[in-house]
Amino acid sequence: MAFPTPPDILTSRDVRITDVEPTSDEAHLRTYAWMYLARAADNRILELYRQGLIRGTVTGGQGNEGLCVPLALLTDKAIDVVSFSHRGFGGHLVWSGHLCDHLNQYFANAGSPTKAREGNIHHGDPANRSLPMISHLGAMLSNVAGATDSQRRRGHPAIGLAIFGDGSSSTGDVHESLNLAALLSLPVLFIVENNGYAYSTPVSEQYAAGSELWRRAAGYGIEGFRLDASDTMGTLRALGAAIDEVRSAQRPLLIEVATLRLRGHAAYDTCEYLQPGESEAFFARDPLPRFRAQLDPEKVAAVEADLNEFLEACVKVSLATPRPDPKGMEADLFAPASPPLPWQPVVPAVFSAPGSAAAKDAGSMTFAQALNVGLRKILTERPESLILGQDIATYGGAFRVTEGLLKDFGRPRVFNTPLAESGCTGYAIGLALNGHRPIEEFQFADFITEAATQVLLNAATMHFRSGAACPLVLRLPCGGGLTLGSFHSQELESFLLAIPGLKALYPSTPQDAFNALLAAYEDNNPVLLFEHKGLYRRGRGPVVWDPNYREVWQPKLRRSGDYATIVTYGEMAHLADEVCAYFADEYETTFDLFDLRALSPLNLDSIRTSVARTGRLIVIHEGRRTHGFGAELVARLTEDHFASFKAAPLRIASLDLPVPFAPELEQAFRPTKEKIIDRISAWMG
């Protein structure tokens, strides 16, 4: 069913600052038309919700049109970046798409831009740099910062619009993002929508320092001011000047905008918490009738009639659009595979610090060196790449994996970040959404918990809910055995991979580490690269150019045997290999030993074949046993062959404890060669 043709007044989605003088009736009428359409559509959506035709809930922007519509009209939709909030329906209408597209999103029908996989206002247009929001509103600011920096790195004079509410300004992500934008001098306009309430909590119960949120700008060394969005003409002029200032100065700016709560937080909110007379005061400042009174009444009436007719025609089309088909949901979890990048068939030389002895065998490397030369290869051959993380620049990272990269590639490509894992990961997501391919190093895997929202709820879900690729690599130094205690030694693969949408590689040799880095880099999805700290300098191994580097996504058969199938990964692959050698020498008993390498997606076909032949399964991993990754492996490998098993599967893992500190305690906590031998011997007996 064809979409209705919009009225002529909606043909233009732009207003320039030179158009907003008092004599410019055309620009003002155009602004009013978009504001009126936003209000009328929000009201109509609420009616449809109350009729049961829209499910879930709706969060209207009534009273917010005086901010989001001017913002969208004044920005450059061809290059700028935005993430609208719950109240930004009018901004979505202006930025891109037909009204029917947006209504289809609310109806969650087959025409929904998110394929009905995301609720009402939780959508955007990533292809046009309108980033889809998540409900953790403060988390969106860093995404805007990253995508804006990506545009700047591409040579575009773009700015970002990072919109958040007075409530979400309490979150740590807001601080992290403001600090990061100021530190990197990013041209982002930070806008606080202050309607006095975070759901039902008034500003007076949110901040001890008062409600002048714009004054926080001074703490970041940037400018800020307050604006009243009930005066549309004044708002157009002030926002136009602010946008020009941010674009020319290439610095962030913070604006606190007084908006109105004409409706509750959402459709079910009755606003019983408002003080007597407060609602009436809000309506007295409603920007829509105030702006209308300043325009030609005959022209306004004609525009409103056209818009009302258009709105009803669009509602009719959206109501007639079929319901969504669940077919294809699982296939859309990950972005489609990309062809291999045109890598040069060479391995860079190992970095040698000044004064250090050169390696005797240039092809023999430690695990850490293999990662370093992999990063060096990526930075050399891929201009869209960059590396960020704490202490990775001059210092070379906590484990010296990035040593020498700053000197050779410069600070725009290799740079330190503040201690702000959530904000910096969100920034990397923004870069990835706009075509860059960032590699972020976490100082320890344990610290990724600080970025859980960004990794698990934002990056991991991005393709499924928006169709956008999010290619980034998150490097995670993990694992115990080095006497570093609970906060620097955890194995978090089971926790992280409980959320769909993340890929993960866990190499165990220098060659696999090099291959895994290239394979992860060119994937169009967020990839976790687990790097066991005990492997960084555990011996050396050959590293050569391997044209089959993508095979790292498949398990590797390290030993062949008949008695049982052993599945493991990471440092445990080395222990398992020693255990297999022991049983072969002492008992003439052999095993198929598989190094899993890829933890997500799991490709278990070759292992299933082995298990079907041996009839016995042993899974070894360093993570804790309860809810550990081994439980998933056992479940998948036994559900099809359980009846043919000769023995119950054996799981060998760490104790269900926080990682202890003292070496004697840590040895008792985690699997060792001796304990693995004892467990297998008892199981065999």
JOQUI-V232141 format. One record per helix or strand of 3 or more residues. SS is the DSSP state (helix for helix, strand for strand). FROM is the first residue (numbers start at 1). TO is the last residue. Records with the same first field share a line. If there is no record, write none. Layout:
BEGIN
SS->FROM-TO, FROM-TO
END
This chain:
BEGIN
helix->8-10, 17-19, 25-50, 65-74, 89-95, 99-107, 126-128, 137-153, 168-170, 172-184, 203-205, 213-220, 232-249, 278-284, 287-292, 297-320, 330-332, 367-381, 405-409, 421-433, 445-459, 462-466, 493-496, 510-522, 533-535, 549-553, 572-587, 605-614, 629-638, 642-644, 663-669, 673-684
strand->81-83, 160-165, 188-194, 223-228, 253-258, 385-389, 414-416, 437-442, 473-478, 503-505, 527-532, 556-559, 564-568, 591-595, 598-600, 617-624, 650-654
END
